[in-house]
């Protein structure tokens, strides 16, 4: 019962801007921890291009709770830092129980992530209505695209625009299907 309430509330809280560092952000993180702590997978919408080509803007990811000892190099994890929820890949494990992360299309590593900031691991991505498991490694083609995005702001912006156009088209088709279902007599 508590999980259902949390899941319903999360839809409302998910509209709070990610950069909000006040009480609203703290509630959002607490709600994420609560839902994941109950063993319920969490669905979040991706914003930003730091994980291109693995994760595209507007895709939905599924996050599951992970024990801090279970995090491995290559896992894509959700963590909180500086008033934001961040999804990046673990690039290295530090000896002091922290992890170094990096977005697939970013040229530099992030500051180490502590166990207390780690929220969960991304298990799948919903792309064009199909759930796909997230890979622990990039393919050669994905590495080449990430290399291009790292070195070209224009390529990153074009890919961001392209994914936004695809998402808008997919949302329009989804709305049309829902309207047809609602207006079709039974």
C-alpha positions in Angstrom: 0.0 0.0 0.0 2.8 2.5 0.8 4.5 1.7 -2.4 1.4 2.5 -4.4 1.1 5.9 -2.7 4.8 6.6 -3.3 4.4 5.6 -7.0 1.4 7.9 -7.4 3.2 10.8 -5.6 6.3 10.3 -7.7 4.5 11.2 -10.9 3.7 14.6 -9.3 7.2 15.1 -7.9 8.9 14.1 -11.1 7.8 17.4 -12.7 9.9 19.3 -10.2 13.0 20.7 -12.1 16.0 18.5 -11.5 18.2 21.5 -10.5 16.0 22.4 -7.5 18.2 22.1 -4.4 15.5 22.9 -1.9 13.1 20.8 0.1 11.3 19.6 -3.0 14.5 17.9 -4.3 15.1 16.3 -1.0 11.6 14.9 -1.1 12.1 13.6 -4.6 15.3 11.8 -3.6 13.6 10.4 -0.4 10.8 9.1 -2.5 13.2 7.4 -5.0 14.9 5.8 -2.0 11.6 4.7 -0.5 10.3 3.1 -3.8 13.6 1.4 -4.5 13.9 0.3 -0.9 10.6 -1.5 -1.2 12.0 -3.5 -4.2 9.9 -1.7 -6.7 11.6 -0.7 -10.0 11.5 3.0 -10.7 10.8 4.4 -14.2 12.4 7.8 -15.0 12.6 9.9 -18.1 16.1 10.8 -19.4 17.0 14.4 -19.9 20.3 15.6 -21.3 22.8 14.1 -23.7 25.7 13.0 -21.4 24.9 9.3 -21.9 24.6 9.4 -25.7 24.5 7.0 -27.5 23.5 4.5 -24.7 20.6 6.7 -23.5 18.8 9.3 -25.5 16.9 12.3 -24.2 13.2 11.5 -23.6 13.7 7.7 -23.3 12.4 6.0 -20.2 14.9 4.0 -18.0 14.1 1.4 -15.4 16.1 1.6 -12.2 16.4 -1.1 -9.5 17.9 -0.8 -6.1 21.5 -2.0 -5.8 23.6 -2.9 -2.8 26.7 -0.6 -2.7 28.9 -3.7 -2.8 27.1 -5.0 -5.9 28.0 -2.0 -8.1 30.5 -3.0 -10.8 32.6 -1.2 -13.4 30.4 -0.8 -16.5 27.1 -0.5 -14.6 24.9 2.5 -15.5 23.8 3.9 -12.1 21.5 6.6 -10.7 22.9 8.8 -8.1 22.3 12.2 -6.6 24.8 15.1 -6.5 24.4 18.8 -6.1 20.7 18.9 -6.3 20.4 16.7 -9.4 19.6 13.1 -10.2 22.4 11.8 -12.5 22.6 8.7 -14.6 26.2 7.8 -15.6 28.3 4.7 -16.2 30.8 3.5 -13.5 34.3 4.0 -15.1 36.4 2.8 -12.1 36.2 1.6 -8.5 38.2 3.5 -6.0 39.8 1.7 -3.1 37.9 3.7 -0.5 34.4 2.4 -1.4 33.6 5.1 -3.9 33.1 4.9 -7.7 34.3 7.1 -10.5 31.6 7.7 -13.1 31.4 9.3 -16.5 28.7 10.0 -19.0 29.4 8.0 -22.2 29.7 11.2 -24.3 31.7 13.2 -21.8 35.4 13.6 -22.1 36.2 13.7 -18.3 35.3 11.6 -15.3 33.0 12.9 -12.6 34.0 13.3 -9.0 33.8 10.1 -7.0 30.4 8.8 -6.0 29.9 7.6 -2.4 27.7 4.7 -1.3 25.3 7.1 0.3 24.7 9.0 -3.0 24.1 5.8 -5.0 20.3 5.2 -5.6 20.2 2.3 -8.0 21.3 0.6 -11.2 19.7 1.1 -14.6 18.5 -2.3 -15.8 16.7 -1.4 -19.1 15.7 1.4 -21.4 12.4 1.8 -23.2 13.2 2.8 -26.7 10.3 3.2 -29.2 8.0 1.3 -26.9 10.3 -1.7 -26.5 12.2 -2.5 -23.3 15.8 -3.3 -24.0 18.4 -4.4 -21.4 21.2 -1.8 -20.9 24.6 -3.1 -22.0 27.7 -2.8 -19.7 29.9 -1.9 -22.6 29.5 0.3 -25.7 29.7 -1.3 -29.1 32.4 -0.1 -31.6 29.8 2.0 -33.4 28.5 3.5 -30.1 32.1 4.3 -29.0 32.7 6.1 -32.4 29.4 8.1 -31.9 30.3 9.0 -28.3 33.8 10.1 -29.5 32.1 12.5 -32.1 29.7 13.9 -29.5 32.6 14.5 -27.0 34.4 16.5 -29.6 31.6 18.4 -31.3 28.9 20.5 -29.7 27.1 20.6 -33.1 26.9 16.8 -33.3 25.5 16.7 -29.8 22.9 19.3 -30.5 21.9 17.7 -33.8 21.4 14.3 -32.0 19.5 16.0 -29.2 17.2 17.7 -31.8 16.8 14.5 -33.7 15.8 12.5 -30.7 13.4 15.2 -29.6 11.7 15.1 -33.0 11.4 11.3 -32.8 10.0 11.5 -29.3 7.4 14.1 -30.4 6.4 11.9 -33.3 6.1 8.9 -31.1 4.1 10.8 -28.5 1.7 12.1 -31.2 1.1 8.5 -32.5 0.5 7.3 -28.9 -2.0 10.1 -28.3 -3.8 9.2 -31.5 -4.0 5.6 -30.5 -5.4 6.5 -27.1 -8.0 8.9 -28.7 -9.1 6.2 -31.1 -9.5 3.7 -28.3 -11.5 6.2 -26.3 -13.8 7.3 -29.2 -14.3 3.8 -30.7 -17.8 2.5 -29.7 -17.7 -0.9 -27.9 
